[in-house]
Amino acid sequence: MKKAVLVYQGGIANVFDVDCFNLAPYREVRRLLQASFSECETFARGLKAAGVIVKSAYCNMAGDIADQKWSSDLDNAPFSDEFRVVGTTN
């Protein structure tokens, strides 16, 4: 594994193993974890410490977001005051 994306979603977050940093729908992803913001942030920091390139994004959709559009504009996420970005956003 070389790349991962931490995706914030409402009150939860997801960490995905990705082949490329594509924010558009219909990408190849493998969900590694879905949990609270802090749990996913800790997991993503561990991946980063192990040498994985980590980027952060958000998706303001309900349900499974693996095939939804993600955004790297974290400042405009409606819940941005509740998370601590891991890695880069672009």
Biopython code that builds the backbone (N, CA, C, O; Angstrom):
import numpy as np
from Bio.PDB.StructureBuilder import StructureBuilder

atoms = [
    (1, "MET", "N", (0.838, -1.176, 0.000)),
    (1, "MET", "CA", (0.000, 0.000, 0.000)),
    (1, "MET", "C", (0.883, 1.239, 0.000)),
    (1, "MET", "O", (1.814, 1.355, 0.798)),
    (2, "LYS", "N", (0.575, 2.172, -0.916)),
    (2, "LYS", "CA", (1.392, 3.374, -1.048)),
    (2, "LYS", "C", (0.626, 4.666, -0.819)),
    (2, "LYS", "O", (1.215, 5.682, -0.451)),
    (3, "LYS", "N", (-0.703, 4.630, -1.038)),
    (3, "LYS", "CA", (-1.501, 5.849, -0.948)),
    (3, "LYS", "C", (-2.793, 5.571, -0.180)),
    (3, "LYS", "O", (-3.391, 4.501, -0.296)),
    (4, "ALA", "N", (-3.201, 6.561, 0.603)),
    (4, "ALA", "CA", (-4.454, 6.454, 1.353)),
    (4, "ALA", "C", (-5.130, 7.812, 1.407)),
    (4, "ALA", "O", (-4.475, 8.851, 1.325)),
    (5, "VAL", "N", (-6.459, 7.791, 1.546)),
    (5, "VAL", "CA", (-7.224, 9.024, 1.697)),
    (5, "VAL", "C", (-8.108, 8.894, 2.930)),
    (5, "VAL", "O", (-8.851, 7.925, 3.088)),
    (6, "LEU", "N", (-8.009, 9.889, 3.794)),
    (6, "LEU", "CA", (-8.890, 10.027, 4.947)),
    (6, "LEU", "C", (-10.052, 10.896, 4.486)),
    (6, "LEU", "O", (-9.849, 12.051, 4.112)),
    (7, "VAL", "N", (-11.268, 10.355, 4.507)),
    (7, "VAL", "CA", (-12.434, 11.092, 4.012)),
    (7, "VAL", "C", (-13.410, 11.308, 5.165)),
    (7, "VAL", "O", (-13.961, 10.359, 5.722)),
    (8, "TYR", "N", (-13.612, 12.587, 5.511)),
    (8, "TYR", "CA", (-14.567, 12.952, 6.546)),
    (8, "TYR", "C", (-15.971, 12.921, 5.965)),
    (8, "TYR", "O", (-16.193, 13.326, 4.824)),
    (9, "GLN", "N", (-16.918, 12.435, 6.767)),
    (9, "GLN", "CA", (-18.295, 12.278, 6.299)),
    (9, "GLN", "C", (-19.233, 12.507, 7.470)),
    (9, "GLN", "O", (-19.411, 11.612, 8.296)),
    (10, "GLY", "N", (-19.832, 13.671, 7.560)),
    (10, "GLY", "CA", (-20.763, 13.942, 8.661)),
    (10, "GLY", "C", (-20.101, 13.694, 10.006)),
    (10, "GLY", "O", (-19.095, 14.331, 10.319)),
    (11, "GLY", "N", (-20.635, 12.793, 10.802)),
    (11, "GLY", "CA", (-20.077, 12.495, 12.109)),
    (11, "GLY", "C", (-19.099, 11.334, 12.132)),
    (11, "GLY", "O", (-18.614, 10.954, 13.197)),
    (12, "ILE", "N", (-18.802, 10.762, 10.964)),
    (12, "ILE", "CA", (-17.850, 9.652, 10.889)),
    (12, "ILE", "C", (-16.779, 9.977, 9.859)),
    (12, "ILE", "O", (-16.829, 11.010, 9.190)),
    (13, "ALA", "N", (-15.824, 9.088, 9.746)),
    (13, "ALA", "CA", (-14.787, 9.238, 8.723)),
    (13, "ALA", "C", (-14.454, 7.855, 8.179)),
    (13, "ALA", "O", (-14.805, 6.834, 8.769)),
    (14, "ASN", "N", (-13.776, 7.848, 7.056)),
    (14, "ASN", "CA", (-13.343, 6.616, 6.399)),
    (14, "ASN", "C", (-11.885, 6.767, 6.017)),
    (14, "ASN", "O", (-11.427, 7.872, 5.726)),
    (15, "VAL", "N", (-11.159, 5.670, 6.016)),
    (15, "VAL", "CA", (-9.808, 5.658, 5.468)),
    (15, "VAL", "C", (-9.825, 4.628, 4.341)),
    (15, "VAL", "O", (-10.200, 3.471, 4.535)),
    (16, "PHE", "N", (-9.407, 5.081, 3.159)),
    (16, "PHE", "CA", (-9.397, 4.225, 1.983)),
    (16, "PHE", "C", (-7.977, 4.030, 1.470)),
    (16, "PHE", "O", (-7.182, 4.969, 1.456)),
    (17, "ASP", "N", (-7.666, 2.834, 1.058)),
    (17, "ASP", "CA", (-6.461, 2.536, 0.286)),
    (17, "ASP", "C", (-6.823, 2.862, -1.158)),
    (17, "ASP", "O", (-7.827, 2.362, -1.664)),
    (18, "VAL", "N", (-6.028, 3.690, -1.830)),
    (18, "VAL", "CA", (-6.339, 4.111, -3.201)),
    (18, "VAL", "C", (-5.151, 3.852, -4.118)),
    (18, "VAL", "O", (-4.002, 3.825, -3.677)),
    (19, "ASP", "N", (-5.449, 3.664, -5.400)),
    (19, "ASP", "CA", (-4.395, 3.527, -6.400)),
    (19, "ASP", "C", (-3.914, 4.890, -6.876)),
    (19, "ASP", "O", (-2.743, 5.055, -7.215)),
    (20, "CYS", "N", (-4.826, 5.878, -6.903)),
    (20, "CYS", "CA", (-4.468, 7.239, -7.292)),
    (20, "CYS", "C", (-5.346, 8.204, -6.508)),
    (20, "CYS", "O", (-6.385, 7.818, -5.973)),
    (21, "PHE", "N", (-4.926, 9.451, -6.445)),
    (21, "PHE", "CA", (-5.666, 10.461, -5.686)),
    (21, "PHE", "C", (-6.713, 11.111, -6.581)),
    (21, "PHE", "O", (-6.595, 12.284, -6.935)),
    (22, "ASN", "N", (-7.724, 10.353, -6.940)),
    (22, "ASN", "CA", (-8.818, 10.790, -7.784)),
    (22, "ASN", "C", (-10.011, 11.112, -6.894)),
    (22, "ASN", "O", (-10.488, 10.238, -6.170)),
    (23, "LEU", "N", (-10.501, 12.346, -6.933)),
    (23, "LEU", "CA", (-11.628, 12.730, -6.093)),
    (23, "LEU", "C", (-12.972, 12.505, -6.783)),
    (23, "LEU", "O", (-14.021, 12.633, -6.151)),
    (24, "ALA", "N", (-12.948, 12.170, -8.070)),
    (24, "ALA", "CA", (-14.176, 11.921, -8.826)),
    (24, "ALA", "C", (-14.753, 10.550, -8.470)),
    (24, "ALA", "O", (-14.035, 9.679, -7.978)),
    (25, "PRO", "N", (-16.036, 10.363, -8.715)),
    (25, "PRO", "CA", (-16.653, 9.052, -8.442)),
    (25, "PRO", "C", (-16.042, 7.939, -9.296)),
    (25, "PRO", "O", (-15.325, 8.190, -10.264)),
    (26, "TYR", "N", (-16.343, 6.740, -8.914)),
    (26, "TYR", "CA", (-15.952, 5.538, -9.664)),
    (26, "TYR", "C", (-14.441, 5.341, -9.719)),
    (26, "TYR", "O", (-13.872, 5.104, -10.785)),
    (27, "ARG", "N", (-13.824, 5.439, -8.596)),
    (27, "ARG", "CA", (-12.388, 5.185, -8.456)),
    (27, "ARG", "C", (-12.206, 3.810, -7.837)),
    (27, "ARG", "O", (-13.143, 3.244, -7.273)),
    (28, "GLU", "N", (-11.017, 3.284, -7.942)),
    (28, "GLU", "CA", (-10.694, 2.004, -7.292)),
    (28, "GLU", "C", (-10.263, 2.296, -5.857)),
    (28, "GLU", "O", (-9.215, 2.904, -5.642)),
    (29, "VAL", "N", (-11.045, 1.877, -4.885)),
    (29, "VAL", "CA", (-10.715, 2.092, -3.475)),
    (29, "VAL", "C", (-10.985, 0.826, -2.684)),
    (29, "VAL", "O", (-11.786, -0.021, -3.081)),
    (30, "ARG", "N", (-10.302, 0.717, -1.563)),
    (30, "ARG", "CA", (-10.538, -0.355, -0.614)),
    (30, "ARG", "C", (-10.656, 0.291, 0.763)),
    (30, "ARG", "O", (-9.705, 0.896, 1.258)),
    (31, "ARG", "N", (-11.824, 0.159, 1.372)),
    (31, "ARG", "CA", (-12.031, 0.772, 2.687)),
    (31, "ARG", "C", (-11.207, 0.012, 3.724)),
    (31, "ARG", "O", (-11.304, -1.210, 3.839)),
    (32, "LEU", "N", (-10.400, 0.750, 4.469)),
    (32, "LEU", "CA", (-9.595, 0.164, 5.532)),
    (32, "LEU", "C", (-10.263, 0.321, 6.890)),
    (32, "LEU", "O", (-10.137, -0.541, 7.759)),
    (33, "LEU", "N", (-10.982, 1.442, 7.067)),
    (33, "LEU", "CA", (-11.599, 1.719, 8.356)),
    (33, "LEU", "C", (-12.726, 2.721, 8.178)),
    (33, "LEU", "O", (-12.614, 3.663, 7.393)),
    (34, "GLN", "N", (-13.809, 2.515, 8.909)),
    (34, "GLN", "CA", (-14.880, 3.498, 9.030)),
    (34, "GLN", "C", (-15.165, 3.617, 10.517)),
    (34, "GLN", "O", (-15.539, 2.638, 11.162)),
    (35, "ALA", "N", (-14.991, 4.816, 11.062)),
    (35, "ALA", "CA", (-15.134, 5.014, 12.504)),
    (35, "ALA", "C", (-15.274, 6.509, 12.787)),
    (35, "ALA", "O", (-15.576, 7.291, 11.886)),
    (36, "SER", "N", (-15.057, 6.897, 14.029)),
    (36, "SER", "CA", (-15.126, 8.307, 14.410)),
    (36, "SER", "C", (-13.981, 9.088, 13.768)),
    (36, "SER", "O", (-13.001, 8.513, 13.295)),
    (37, "PHE", "N", (-14.131, 10.411, 13.766)),
    (37, "PHE", "CA", (-13.066, 11.256, 13.228)),
    (37, "PHE", "C", (-11.728, 10.911, 13.884)),
    (37, "PHE", "O", (-10.740, 10.653, 13.196)),
    (38, "SER", "N", (-11.704, 10.908, 15.220)),
    (38, "SER", "CA", (-10.430, 10.727, 15.921)),
    (38, "SER", "C", (-9.814, 9.356, 15.668)),
    (38, "SER", "O", (-8.595, 9.245, 15.536)),
    (39, "GLU", "N", (-10.635, 8.311, 15.597)),
    (39, "GLU", "CA", (-10.096, 6.973, 15.316)),
    (39, "GLU", "C", (-9.489, 6.906, 13.925)),
    (39, "GLU", "O", (-8.408, 6.345, 13.746)),
    (40, "CYS", "N", (-10.170, 7.471, 12.943)),
    (40, "CYS", "CA", (-9.641, 7.450, 11.572)),
    (40, "CYS", "C", (-8.412, 8.336, 11.440)),
    (40, "CYS", "O", (-7.482, 7.999, 10.706)),
    (41, "GLU", "N", (-8.395, 9.466, 12.140)),
    (41, "GLU", "CA", (-7.219, 10.338, 12.113)),
    (41, "GLU", "C", (-6.008, 9.616, 12.702)),
    (41, "GLU", "O", (-4.912, 9.693, 12.148)),
    (42, "THR", "N", (-6.198, 8.922, 13.807)),
    (42, "THR", "CA", (-5.105, 8.172, 14.426)),
    (42, "THR", "C", (-4.599, 7.074, 13.492)),
    (42, "THR", "O", (-3.392, 6.884, 13.342)),
    (43, "PHE", "N", (-5.522, 6.362, 12.873)),
    (43, "PHE", "CA", (-5.157, 5.305, 11.930)),
    (43, "PHE", "C", (-4.386, 5.888, 10.741)),
    (43, "PHE", "O", (-3.378, 5.323, 10.315)),
    (44, "ALA", "N", (-4.860, 7.019, 10.209)),
    (44, "ALA", "CA", (-4.188, 7.662, 9.075)),
    (44, "ALA", "C", (-2.796, 8.159, 9.465)),
    (44, "ALA", "O", (-1.862, 8.073, 8.667)),
    (45, "ARG", "N", (-2.652, 8.678, 10.685)),
    (45, "ARG", "CA", (-1.321, 9.102, 11.141)),
    (45, "ARG", "C", (-0.365, 7.912, 11.223)),
    (45, "ARG", "O", (0.822, 8.043, 10.922)),
    (46, "GLY", "N", (-0.881, 6.755, 11.631)),
    (46, "GLY", "CA", (-0.067, 5.544, 11.672)),
    (46, "GLY", "C", (0.374, 5.126, 10.279)),
    (46, "GLY", "O", (1.527, 4.744, 10.078)),
    (47, "LEU", "N", (-0.536, 5.197, 9.321)),
    (47, "LEU", "CA", (-0.173, 4.882, 7.933)),
    (47, "LEU", "C", (0.903, 5.835, 7.430)),
    (47, "LEU", "O", (1.863, 5.417, 6.782)),
    (48, "LYS", "N", (0.733, 7.124, 7.734)),
    (48, "LYS", "CA", (1.713, 8.130, 7.314)),
    (48, "LYS", "C", (3.076, 7.841, 7.942)),
    (48, "LYS", "O", (4.099, 7.941, 7.264)),
    (49, "ALA", "N", (3.101, 7.490, 9.206)),
    (49, "ALA", "CA", (4.354, 7.167, 9.888)),
    (49, "ALA", "C", (5.021, 5.937, 9.274)),
    (49, "ALA", "O", (6.242, 5.797, 9.331)),
    (50, "ALA", "N", (4.218, 5.048, 8.686)),
    (50, "ALA", "CA", (4.743, 3.840, 8.055)),
    (50, "ALA", "C", (5.173, 4.091, 6.611)),
    (50, "ALA", "O", (5.601, 3.163, 5.924)),
    (51, "GLY", "N", (5.064, 5.334, 6.147)),
    (51, "GLY", "CA", (5.542, 5.674, 4.813)),
    (51, "GLY", "C", (4.470, 5.787, 3.744)),
    (51, "GLY", "O", (4.791, 6.014, 2.577)),
    (52, "VAL", "N", (3.206, 5.633, 4.113)),
    (52, "VAL", "CA", (2.115, 5.772, 3.149)),
    (52, "VAL", "C", (1.835, 7.264, 2.934)),
    (52, "VAL", "O", (1.809, 8.035, 3.893)),
    (53, "ILE", "N", (1.627, 7.668, 1.683)),
    (53, "ILE", "CA", (1.244, 9.050, 1.390)),
    (53, "ILE", "C", (-0.238, 9.179, 1.705)),
    (53, "ILE", "O", (-1.066, 8.463, 1.141)),
    (54, "VAL", "N", (-0.571, 10.099, 2.613)),
    (54, "VAL", "CA", (-1.951, 10.269, 3.064)),
    (54, "VAL", "C", (-2.446, 11.647, 2.648)),
    (54, "VAL", "O", (-1.757, 12.650, 2.833)),
    (55, "LYS", "N", (-3.641, 11.682, 2.089)),
    (55, "LYS", "CA", (-4.318, 12.941, 1.777)),
    (55, "LYS", "C", (-5.663, 12.927, 2.485)),
    (55, "LYS", "O", (-6.178, 11.864, 2.831)),
    (56, "SER", "N", (-6.229, 14.104, 2.699)),
    (56, "SER", "CA", (-7.524, 14.221, 3.361)),
    (56, "SER", "C", (-8.537, 14.873, 2.439)),
    (56, "SER", "O", (-8.193, 15.718, 1.613)),
    (57, "ALA", "N", (-9.793, 14.468, 2.591)),
    (57, "ALA", "CA", (-10.894, 15.005, 1.798)),
    (57, "ALA", "C", (-12.167, 14.885, 2.636)),
    (57, "ALA", "O", (-12.146, 14.377, 3.757)),
    (58, "TYR", "N", (-13.271, 15.365, 2.068)),
    (58, "TYR", "CA", (-14.559, 15.160, 2.738)),
    (58, "TYR", "C", (-15.632, 14.863, 1.706)),
    (58, "TYR", "O", (-15.486, 15.161, 0.520)),
    (59, "CYS", "N", (-16.708, 14.270, 2.187)),
    (59, "CYS", "CA", (-17.869, 13.992, 1.355)),
    (59, "CYS", "C", (-19.104, 14.235, 2.211)),
    (59, "CYS", "O", (-19.284, 13.587, 3.243)),
    (60, "ASN", "N", (-19.942, 15.152, 1.792)),
    (60, "ASN", "CA", (-21.128, 15.507, 2.567)),
    (60, "ASN", "C", (-22.341, 14.728, 2.066)),
    (60, "ASN", "O", (-23.392, 15.311, 1.800)),
    (61, "MET", "N", (-22.194, 13.421, 1.939)),
    (61, "MET", "CA", (-23.263, 12.539, 1.477)),
    (61, "MET", "C", (-23.518, 11.490, 2.557)),
    (61, "MET", "O", (-22.629, 11.181, 3.350)),
    (62, "ALA", "N", (-24.718, 10.952, 2.585)),
    (62, "ALA", "CA", (-25.039, 9.862, 3.501)),
    (62, "ALA", "C", (-24.767, 8.531, 2.815)),
    (62, "ALA", "O", (-24.708, 8.457, 1.588)),
    (63, "GLY", "N", (-24.604, 7.497, 3.603)),
    (63, "GLY", "CA", (-24.420, 6.153, 3.056)),
    (63, "GLY", "C", (-22.989, 5.871, 2.644)),
    (63, "GLY", "O", (-22.050, 6.518, 3.108)),
    (64, "ASP", "N", (-22.841, 4.894, 1.763)),
    (64, "ASP", "CA", (-21.519, 4.476, 1.302)),
    (64, "ASP", "C", (-20.955, 5.526, 0.349)),
    (64, "ASP", "O", (-21.553, 5.806, -0.691)),
    (65, "ILE", "N", (-19.822, 6.101, 0.694)),
    (65, "ILE", "CA", (-19.250, 7.187, -0.113)),
    (65, "ILE", "C", (-18.108, 6.729, -1.013)),
    (65, "ILE", "O", (-17.445, 7.562, -1.630)),
    (66, "ALA", "N", (-17.869, 5.449, -1.099)),
    (66, "ALA", "CA", (-16.758, 4.954, -1.924)),
    (66, "ALA", "C", (-16.875, 5.430, -3.366)),
    (66, "ALA", "O", (-15.864, 5.739, -3.998)),
    (67, "ASP", "N", (-18.094, 5.494, -3.895)),
    (67, "ASP", "CA", (-18.302, 5.907, -5.284)),
    (67, "ASP", "C", (-18.944, 7.279, -5.408)),
    (67, "ASP", "O", (-19.580, 7.581, -6.418)),
    (68, "GLN", "N", (-18.781, 8.109, -4.389)),
    (68, "GLN", "CA", (-19.301, 9.480, -4.435)),
    (68, "GLN", "C", (-18.159, 10.456, -4.717)),
    (68, "GLN", "O", (-16.987, 10.105, -4.578)),
    (69, "LYS", "N", (-18.504, 11.675, -5.112)),
    (69, "LYS", "CA", (-17.490, 12.708, -5.333)),
    (69, "LYS", "C", (-16.964, 13.185, -3.981)),
    (69, "LYS", "O", (-17.738, 13.471, -3.067)),
    (70, "TRP", "N", (-15.655, 13.267, -3.870)),
    (70, "TRP", "CA", (-15.010, 13.786, -2.666)),
    (70, "TRP", "C", (-14.480, 15.177, -2.969)),
    (70, "TRP", "O", (-14.246, 15.514, -4.129)),
    (71, "SER", "N", (-14.292, 15.983, -1.941)),
    (71, "SER", "CA", (-13.764, 17.332, -2.109)),
    (71, "SER", "C", (-12.547, 17.533, -1.218)),
    (71, "SER", "O", (-12.500, 17.052, -0.085)),
    (72, "SER", "N", (-11.565, 18.250, -1.748)),
    (72, "SER", "CA", (-10.381, 18.565, -0.946)),
    (72, "SER", "C", (-10.481, 19.954, -0.317)),
    (72, "SER", "O", (-9.550, 20.383, 0.365)),
    (73, "ASP", "N", (-11.581, 20.659, -0.530)),
    (73, "ASP", "CA", (-11.799, 21.993, 0.023)),
    (73, "ASP", "C", (-12.325, 21.865, 1.455)),
    (73, "ASP", "O", (-13.483, 22.171, 1.738)),
    (74, "LEU", "N", (-11.452, 21.409, 2.341)),
    (74, "LEU", "CA", (-11.869, 21.093, 3.712)),
    (74, "LEU", "C", (-12.320, 22.303, 4.516)),
    (74, "LEU", "O", (-13.085, 22.159, 5.470)),
    (75, "ASP", "N", (-11.860, 23.488, 4.149)),
    (75, "ASP", "CA", (-12.288, 24.684, 4.876)),
    (75, "ASP", "C", (-13.786, 24.927, 4.730)),
    (75, "ASP", "O", (-14.396, 25.558, 5.593)),
    (76, "ASN", "N", (-14.376, 24.440, 3.663)),
    (76, "ASN", "CA", (-15.803, 24.643, 3.426)),
    (76, "ASN", "C", (-16.657, 23.445, 3.823)),
    (76, "ASN", "O", (-17.864, 23.440, 3.582)),
    (77, "ALA", "N", (-16.053, 22.448, 4.418)),
    (77, "ALA", "CA", (-16.833, 21.308, 4.910)),
    (77, "ALA", "C", (-17.714, 21.794, 6.059)),
    (77, "ALA", "O", (-17.230, 22.524, 6.924)),
    (78, "PRO", "N", (-18.985, 21.412, 6.094)),
    (78, "PRO", "CA", (-19.878, 21.923, 7.142)),
    (78, "PRO", "C", (-19.489, 21.489, 8.548)),
    (78, "PRO", "O", (-20.015, 22.025, 9.523)),
    (79, "PHE", "N", (-18.591, 20.540, 8.669)),
    (79, "PHE", "CA", (-18.196, 20.020, 9.977)),
    (79, "PHE", "C", (-16.692, 20.147, 10.195)),
    (79, "PHE", "O", (-16.111, 19.395, 10.978)),
    (80, "SER", "N", (-16.058, 21.100, 9.504)),
    (80, "SER", "CA", (-14.591, 21.211, 9.518)),
    (80, "SER", "C", (-14.003, 21.606, 10.861)),
    (80, "SER", "O", (-12.820, 21.368, 11.106)),
    (81, "ASP", "N", (-14.792, 22.198, 11.728)),
    (81, "ASP", "CA", (-14.269, 22.595, 13.034)),
    (81, "ASP", "C", (-14.081, 21.397, 13.961)),
    (81, "ASP", "O", (-13.533, 21.545, 15.053)),
    (82, "GLU", "N", (-14.528, 20.214, 13.541)),
    (82, "GLU", "CA", (-14.460, 19.035, 14.390)),
    (82, "GLU", "C", (-13.370, 18.044, 14.001)),
    (82, "GLU", "O", (-13.253, 16.994, 14.633)),
    (83, "PHE", "N", (-12.572, 18.343, 12.985)),
    (83, "PHE", "CA", (-11.542, 17.377, 12.627)),
    (83, "PHE", "C", (-10.173, 18.004, 12.485)),
    (83, "PHE", "O", (-10.039, 19.220, 12.348)),
    (84, "ARG", "N", (-9.157, 17.156, 12.519)),
    (84, "ARG", "CA", (-7.745, 17.552, 12.393)),
    (84, "ARG", "C", (-7.178, 16.835, 11.178)),
    (84, "ARG", "O", (-6.974, 15.621, 11.204)),
    (85, "VAL", "N", (-6.929, 17.579, 10.128)),
    (85, "VAL", "CA", (-6.492, 17.029, 8.846)),
    (85, "VAL", "C", (-5.188, 16.256, 9.000)),
    (85, "VAL", "O", (-4.277, 16.685, 9.709)),
    (86, "VAL", "N", (-5.113, 15.134, 8.339)),
    (86, "VAL", "CA", (-3.896, 14.310, 8.299)),
    (86, "VAL", "C", (-3.402, 14.318, 6.863)),
    (86, "VAL", "O", (-4.178, 14.076, 5.939)),
    (87, "GLY", "N", (-2.132, 14.589, 6.668)),
    (87, "GLY", "CA", (-1.579, 14.635, 5.310)),
    (87, "GLY", "C", (-1.956, 15.923, 4.610)),
    (87, "GLY", "O", (-2.272, 16.923, 5.255)),
    (88, "THR", "N", (-1.923, 15.893, 3.289)),
    (88, "THR", "CA", (-2.232, 17.081, 2.499)),
    (88, "THR", "C", (-3.652, 16.994, 1.967)),
    (88, "THR", "O", (-4.304, 15.954, 2.066)),
    (89, "THR", "N", (-4.122, 18.092, 1.404)),
    (89, "THR", "CA", (-5.474, 18.119, 0.854)),
    (89, "THR", "C", (-5.476, 18.264, -0.659)),
    (89, "THR", "O", (-6.544, 18.266, -1.270)),
    (90, "ASN", "N", (-4.313, 18.386, -1.276)),
    (90, "ASN", "CA", (-4.301, 18.503, -2.747)),
    (90, "ASN", "C", (-3.297, 17.577, -3.367)),
    (90, "ASN", "O", (-3.157, 17.547, -4.590)),
]
sb = StructureBuilder()
sb.init_structure("model")
sb.init_model(0)
sb.init_chain("A")
sb.init_seg("    ")
for serial, (resi, resn, name, xyz) in enumerate(atoms, 1):
    if name == "N":
        sb.init_residue(resn, " ", resi, " ")
    sb.init_atom(name, np.array(xyz, "f"), 0.0, 1.0, " ", f" {name:<3s}", serial, name[0])
structure = sb.get_structure()
